[in-house]
């Protein structure tokens, strides 16, 4: 007959490992969401730069046209 102590030890170990894995998963999910947020901010910044460049190019084009007149 198997003693209760020997059955609890592997079970306890498995439960601890499961909890550790869950904690790691939560940590990596959190990091992933932080990275996604960072990518969104970077993309928005790039769009803002594109708009600013476009506006400056239009202003330069208008200024050149005025100089020709």
C-alpha positions as CSV (number, residue, x, y, z in Angstrom):
1,X,0.0,0.0,0.0
2,X,1.3,3.5,-0.9
3,X,1.5,5.9,2.0
4,X,-0.4,9.2,1.9
5,X,2.9,11.2,2.3
6,X,4.4,9.8,-0.9
7,X,1.2,10.6,-2.8
8,X,1.1,14.2,-1.5
9,X,4.7,15.0,-2.4
10,X,4.4,14.6,-6.2
11,X,1.0,16.2,-6.1
12,X,2.3,19.2,-4.1
13,X,5.2,19.4,-6.5
14,X,2.9,19.4,-9.5
15,X,0.7,22.1,-8.0
16,X,3.7,24.3,-7.2
17,X,5.0,23.9,-10.8
18,X,1.6,24.7,-12.2
19,X,1.5,27.9,-10.1
20,X,5.0,28.8,-11.2
21,X,4.0,28.3,-14.8
22,X,0.9,30.4,-14.4
23,X,2.9,33.2,-12.8
24,X,5.4,33.1,-15.7
25,X,2.6,33.2,-18.2
26,X,1.1,36.2,-16.5
27,X,4.4,37.9,-16.5
28,X,5.0,37.3,-20.2
29,X,1.5,38.3,-21.1
30,X,2.0,41.6,-19.2
31,X,5.3,42.1,-21.0
32,X,3.6,41.3,-24.3
33,X,0.9,43.9,-23.7
34,X,3.5,46.5,-22.8
35,X,5.3,45.8,-26.1
36,X,2.1,46.1,-28.0
37,X,1.4,49.4,-26.3
38,X,4.9,50.5,-27.2
39,X,4.4,49.5,-30.9
40,X,1.2,51.5,-31.0
41,X,2.9,54.6,-29.6
42,X,5.8,54.2,-32.1
43,X,3.3,53.8,-35.0
44,X,1.4,56.9,-33.9
45,X,4.7,58.9,-33.7
46,X,5.6,57.8,-37.2
47,X,2.2,58.9,-38.5
48,X,2.7,62.3,-36.8
49,X,6.1,62.7,-38.4
50,X,4.6,61.8,-41.8
51,X,1.9,64.5,-41.4
52,X,4.5,67.0,-40.3
53,X,6.8,66.2,-43.2
54,X,3.8,66.4,-45.6
55,X,2.8,69.8,-44.2
56,X,6.3,71.2,-44.5
57,X,6.6,69.9,-48.1
58,X,3.4,71.7,-49.0
59,X,4.6,74.9,-47.4
60,X,7.9,74.7,-49.2
61,X,6.0,74.1,-52.5
62,X,3.8,77.1,-51.9
63,X,6.8,79.3,-51.1
64,X,8.5,78.2,-54.3
65,X,5.4,79.1,-56.2
66,X,5.3,82.5,-54.6
67,X,9.0,83.1,-55.4
68,X,8.3,82.3,-59.1
69,X,5.6,85.0,-59.3
